[in-house]
Amino acid sequence: MPFREINSKMVEATLAPGQKLFSQRGAMLAYRGEVSFTPNIQGGQGDFASMIGRRVAGEATPLMTVEGSGTVMFGHGGHHIQVINLSGDTLYVEADRLLAFDGTLQQGTMFMGSQGGVMGMVRGQVTGQGLFTTTLKGHGAVAVMAHGGVIELPITPGRDVHVDPQAYVAHHGDVRNKLSTAVGWRDMVGRGSGEAFQLELSGSGAVYVQASEEKL
């Protein structure tokens, strides 16, 4: 189910009978047709273990199930919206950045320590992104939120990409990530923007970076 970009801060989805999507609660701006909105206490199609993991981490984002026949417009907080189309691969994204996504996508939760070992855990604590992240897998579209717009940077073997952790939005593909320090300790003193730490991504895929270091 593709999302049509109305402008940089609004998208529209067209629903047909038998189709459904999930959206963040409060993200519906307007709709036409016979459309229903139902609170989803499990947070999409994730299994019970995934739901518990998010609850324990305090990172569950309330979702609603959207079904029916018509068109629905979404936006939230005036944030910029980036539509990402998946073709069987997996998207890794922080739960609070999810605006809406196709109901056919399989949702899960990944413990950040599993990518980069202990450094994955350190990344969650240092950047404030948490120890768990949401995964969406399959064929479908995802609308994510960011500050100041988003750029997609390809990741190819032998050409790693380094990102300020505060500017990281999401990534997809066969990608490994780890937190690294590439500057001296003296550069960590002062405003504490987080630039002393870099998120290093390697493998094959893409990473989405926002034009801001501000969290949602």
Disulfide bonds with the S-S distance in Angstrom:
none
